Amino acid sequence: MWNPFEAEGYLKAISAGLGVMMAGGGGMYTAYQWHDSTYAQIRMVEEHRAELLLVEMRLDQKILNDRLNALQFRIWKMEERYGPQMNLAHEDRDEAAIAEYRALMMEKQELERQLGNIESRIMQQQYQYRQGATK
C-alpha cells in the first residue's frame, strides 16, 4: 500500500486529483457549450421574432406580387388576342376563353385582396416593432 506522504505516492495522488478535476472541467465545458448552442439560440430567435415575422410577411408579399404580375401578363395576352373586355371572344362565342378570362379576373381580385391584407399587416407589424424598439 502506498503512503500519501511519500514523494512518489504524493505525486500520484496529485496527478490523479488533477486528472479528475480536468475531466470534470472538460465535461462541464462541454455541457455549457451544448446548453448555449441549444437554448441560447432559442432565446435569440425569440428576441428577434418580430424581425423574423416582418421578413416572412415581406416574402409573402413578394410571392403574391410575383403571382399577380404573372396573372396580369396572362390577362394582357388574352386581351391582346381577343380585344379589350374580350369582345372578339363574345362575337365568336368562344366560351372556353370567356370562362378562362373570368377565372383569371376573379383570381386577380383575390390576389389583390390578399396583397392588401398582407400590406396592412406589414404596416401594422412595422409600427408595433418601431414602438417596441423606441421603448
C-alpha positions in Angstrom: 0.0 0.0 0.0 1.3 3.5 -0.8 1.8 6.2 1.7 0.4 9.6 0.6 3.3 11.3 2.5 6.0 9.6 0.5 7.2 11.6 -2.5 6.1 9.1 -5.1 2.7 8.5 -3.5 2.1 12.2 -3.1 2.8 12.8 -6.8 0.4 10.0 -7.8 -2.3 11.4 -5.6 -1.8 14.9 -7.0 -1.8 13.6 -10.6 -5.0 11.6 -10.0 -6.7 14.6 -8.4 -5.6 16.9 -11.3 -6.8 14.4 -13.9 -10.2 14.1 -12.2 -10.5 17.9 -12.0 -9.6 18.4 -15.6 -12.0 15.7 -16.8 -14.8 17.3 -14.7 -13.9 20.7 -16.1 -14.0 19.3 -19.6 -17.3 17.8 -19.0 -18.7 21.0 -17.6 -17.4 23.0 -20.5 -19.0 20.5 -23.0 -22.3 20.7 -21.1 -22.1 24.5 -21.2 -21.4 24.6 -24.9 -24.3 22.2 -25.6 -26.7 24.3 -23.5 -25.5 27.5 -25.1 -25.9 26.2 -28.7 -29.4 24.8 -27.9 -31.1 27.1 -25.5 -29.3 30.4 -26.1 -30.1 30.2 -29.8 -33.8 29.7 -29.0 -33.6 32.8 -26.8 -32.1 34.8 -29.6 -34.8 33.7 -32.0 -37.5 34.7 -29.5 -35.8 38.1 -29.1 -35.9 38.6 -32.9 -39.3 37.1 -33.5 -40.8 40.5 -34.6 -38.0 40.9 -37.2 -38.4 37.4 -38.5 -42.2 37.9 -38.7 -41.6 41.0 -40.8 -39.2 39.2 -43.1 -41.7 36.4 -43.5 -44.6 38.8 -44.4 -42.4 40.6 -46.9 -41.6 37.3 -48.5 -45.3 36.5 -48.7 -45.8 40.0 -50.2 -43.1 39.3 -52.8 -44.6 35.9 -53.7 -48.1 37.4 -54.1 -46.7 40.3 -56.2 -45.0 37.8 -58.5 -48.1 35.7 -58.8 -50.2 38.9 -59.5 -47.7 40.0 -62.2 -47.8 36.6 -63.9 -51.6 36.6 -63.8 -51.8 40.2 -65.2 -49.4 39.1 -68.0 -51.8 36.3 -68.9 -54.8 38.6 -68.8 -52.9 41.1 -71.2 -52.2 38.2 -73.6 -55.8 37.2 -73.7 -56.9 40.8 -74.2 -54.3 41.2 -76.9 -55.7 38.1 -78.6 -59.5 38.8 -78.1 -59.5 42.6 -77.7 -60.3 44.6 -74.6 -63.1 43.2 -72.5 -62.9 40.0 -74.6 -65.1 41.5 -77.5 -63.9 39.0 -80.1 -64.5 36.1 -77.8 -68.1 37.1 -77.4 -68.5 37.5 -81.1 -67.0 34.1 -81.8 -68.9 32.6 -78.9 -65.6 31.2 -77.5 -67.0 30.1 -74.2 -63.7 28.5 -73.0 -61.8 31.7 -73.5 -64.5 33.7 -71.8 -64.6 31.3 -68.8 -60.8 31.4 -68.5 -60.8 35.2 -68.6 -63.5 35.4 -65.9 -61.5 32.9 -63.8 -58.3 35.0 -64.3 -60.1 38.2 -63.3 -61.6 36.5 -60.2 -58.1 35.2 -59.2 -56.7 38.6 -59.8 -59.2 40.2 -57.5 -58.5 37.5 -54.8 -54.7 38.1 -55.1 -55.2 41.9 -54.8 -57.3 41.3 -51.7 -54.7 39.1 -50.2 -51.9 41.5 -51.1 -53.8 44.4 -49.5 -54.3 42.3 -46.3 -50.6 41.4 -46.2 -49.5 45.0 -46.8 -51.7 46.3 -44.0 -50.4 43.6 -41.7 -46.8 44.6 -42.6 -47.5 48.2 -41.8 -49.1 47.3 -38.5 -46.2 45.0 -37.6 -43.7 47.6 -38.5 -45.5 50.2 -36.3 -45.5 47.8 -33.4 -41.9 46.8 -34.0 -40.8 50.5 -34.0 -42.9 51.3 -30.9 -41.2 48.3 -29.1 -37.7 49.5 -30.3 -38.2 53.0 -29.0 -39.2 51.9 -25.5 
